[in-house]
């Protein structure tokens, strides 16, 4: 179960203000940290990874945007805005761009849109806070376990007695979501495979014992609306 902006913001309403539509190519960026922020983006199809580059050059991945998600929203109502994060294309698709000043003007004039946008932003911030909580309080292993649980909620497909995470990721990409090194992630994944907690086939992870991961981090069984990678 995941939460999309369509649960609160009507994407078809936002599409009325679209400035342009374009195809995104894997490996390219919609925007990068520090660039002048002039647009918000709606993901029509494909997947976009939102990340932050730390001061020591490491990448911390914060979420994956998919169909009907919005990114670039953190620049609204700021003077001389610049993007705080980077948006990299993981899976090619179609993107709609809307000028920042157009959305701001509409929010001022449309109280319903403003209310719905505020609700969506509130949920978005709550999800971000829980991710940082897990990263800070649970250590490297706990951060990886939490990430796997979140990915199972976002992309998990129940299959026999396991949950297939239908999202191919390299160990480096997975490490980026945990704020750890690839080497540390490799060691933890190897331990989980040895203990038959997970299995890896064709670059995709299957969780064989989800309860083990939850018990190890003292999972509070938050709603999947908030406990996801999106």
C-alpha positions in Angstrom: 0.0 0.0 0.0 1.4 3.4 -0.9 0.2 6.9 -0.8 0.0 9.0 -4.0 -0.8 12.7 -4.3 -4.0 11.7 -6.1 -5.4 10.7 -2.7 -5.5 14.4 -1.8 -4.4 16.5 -4.8 -6.2 16.0 -8.0 -3.5 15.5 -10.5 -5.9 16.3 -13.4 -6.3 19.8 -11.9 -2.6 20.4 -11.7 -2.1 19.2 -15.3 -4.2 22.1 -16.4 -1.3 24.3 -15.6 1.4 22.2 -17.4 4.0 24.2 -19.2 5.6 21.3 -21.0 5.7 17.5 -21.2 8.8 15.5 -22.1 10.3 12.0 -22.0 12.8 11.3 -19.3 15.9 9.1 -20.0 17.4 6.7 -17.4 20.5 8.1 -15.8 19.7 11.8 -16.5 18.5 14.4 -13.9 15.3 16.4 -13.8 17.2 18.8 -11.5 20.3 18.8 -9.3 21.0 20.2 -5.9 21.9 23.9 -6.1 20.3 24.6 -9.5 17.9 27.5 -9.8 14.4 26.1 -9.1 11.8 27.3 -11.6 9.5 24.2 -12.0 7.7 21.5 -10.2 7.3 18.1 -11.8 4.5 15.5 -12.0 5.6 11.9 -12.8 3.2 10.5 -15.4 5.2 7.3 -15.8 8.7 6.0 -14.9 10.6 6.3 -11.6 12.6 9.2 -10.2 15.1 8.9 -7.3 15.3 11.9 -4.9 18.6 12.1 -3.1 21.0 14.3 -1.2 24.8 14.5 -1.6 26.5 14.7 1.8 29.5 17.0 2.6 31.9 14.0 2.2 30.6 13.1 -1.2 28.3 10.2 -0.2 24.8 10.0 -1.6 21.7 9.6 0.6 18.6 8.5 -1.3 15.4 9.7 0.3 12.6 8.4 -1.8 11.5 7.1 -5.2 8.8 9.0 -7.0 6.5 7.1 -9.3 3.3 7.6 -11.2 1.3 10.7 -10.1 4.0 11.7 -7.6 5.2 15.3 -7.4 8.8 16.4 -7.0 10.5 19.8 -6.7 7.8 21.0 -4.3 10.2 22.1 -1.5 11.0 25.3 -3.4 7.5 26.7 -3.2 7.1 30.2 -1.7 10.8 30.9 -1.3 12.8 33.8 -2.7 15.5 33.0 -5.3 14.9 29.3 -4.8 17.4 26.6 -5.5 16.7 22.9 -5.5 17.7 21.3 -2.1 17.9 17.8 -3.5 18.6 16.0 -6.8 16.2 14.1 -8.9 17.7 11.2 -11.0 15.8 9.1 -13.5 15.8 5.5 -12.5 13.3 4.3 -15.1 12.5 6.3 -18.2 9.0 7.7 -18.6 6.9 10.8 -19.2 7.2 14.0 -17.1 5.0 17.1 -16.9 6.6 20.4 -15.8 4.7 23.3 -14.2 6.2 26.7 -13.6 6.7 27.4 -9.9 5.0 30.8 -10.0 2.0 29.4 -11.7 1.4 26.9 -8.9 2.0 29.5 -6.3 -0.5 31.9 -7.9 -3.2 29.1 -8.1 -2.7 28.1 -4.5 -3.4 31.7 -3.4 -6.5 31.8 -5.5 -7.9 28.3 -5.0 -8.5 27.6 -1.3 -9.4 23.9 -2.0 -6.2 23.3 -3.8 -4.2 25.1 -1.1 -5.9 22.9 1.6 -5.3 19.7 -0.3 -1.7 20.6 -1.0 -1.1 21.4 2.7 -2.5 17.9 3.7 -0.3 16.2 1.1 2.8 18.1 2.2 2.1 17.3 5.9 1.9 13.5 5.0 5.1 13.9 3.0 7.0 15.5 5.9 5.8 12.8 8.3 7.1 10.1 6.0 10.4 11.8 5.7 10.7 12.2 9.5 10.1 8.5 10.1 12.8 7.6 7.6 15.3 9.8 9.3 14.3 8.4 12.7 15.1 4.9 11.4 18.4 6.0 10.0 19.6 7.7 13.1 18.3 5.3 15.8 18.6 1.9 14.3 22.3 1.8 13.2 23.5 0.4 9.9 21.7 -3.0 10.2 18.5 -1.4 11.4 18.6 1.2 8.6 18.9 -1.6 6.0 16.1 -3.6 7.7 13.9 -0.6 7.7 14.6 0.1 4.1 13.7 -3.4 3.1 10.5 -3.2 5.0 9.6 0.1 3.3 10.4 -1.3 -0.1 8.2 -4.3 0.6 5.3 -2.0 1.3 6.0 0.0 -1.9 6.9 -2.6 -4.4 6.3 -5.9 -2.6 4.5 -8.7 -4.4 3.4 -11.6 -2.2 4.5 -14.9 -3.8 4.1 -18.2 -2.0 5.8 -17.7 1.4 7.9 -14.7 0.4 7.6 -11.1 -0.7 9.3 -10.2 -3.9 10.5 -6.5 -4.1 9.8 -5.8 -7.7 12.4 -3.1 -8.0 15.9 -4.0 -9.3 18.6 -2.2 -7.3 22.3 -2.5 -7.1 23.9 -3.0 -3.7 25.3 0.6 -4.0 21.8 2.0 -4.7 20.4 0.1 -1.7 23.3 1.4 0.4 22.4 4.9 -0.6 19.0 4.5 0.9 20.5 3.5 4.2 23.3 6.1 4.4 25.9 3.3 4.6 28.7 2.1 2.4 28.3 -0.6 -0.3 30.7 -2.8 1.7 28.6 -2.7 4.8 25.5 -3.4 2.9 27.1 -6.3 1.1 28.1 -7.9 4.5 24.6 -7.4 6.0 22.9 -8.8 2.9 25.2 -11.8 2.9 24.3 -12.5 6.6 20.6 -12.2 5.7 20.9 -14.6 2.8 22.9 -17.1 4.9 20.2 -17.0 7.6 17.5 -17.4 4.9 15.9 -14.1 5.8 16.1 -12.9 2.2 17.0 -14.3 -1.2 18.3 -12.5 -4.3 17.4 -13.5 -7.8 18.2 -11.6 -11.0 18.9 -8.4 -9.1 15.7 -8.5 -7.1 15.3 -9.2 -3.4 12.7 -11.5 -1.9 12.0 -11.3 1.8 11.5 -14.7 3.3 11.0 -13.7 6.9 9.5 -10.2 7.2 8.7 -10.6 10.9 12.4 -11.1 11.7 13.3 -7.7 10.2 10.4 -6.1 12.1 11.4 -7.6 15.4 15.0 -6.6 15.0 14.2 -2.9 14.7 11.3 -2.9 17.2 8.8 -2.1 14.3 5.8 -0.1 15.5 3.7 -1.5 12.6 3.1 2.0 11.2 0.6 2.2 8.4 2.1 1.5 5.0 0.8 4.9 4.0 3.8 6.3 5.9 6.1 3.3 6.0 7.2 3.2 2.4 10.0 4.3 0.1 8.0 6.8 -1.8 
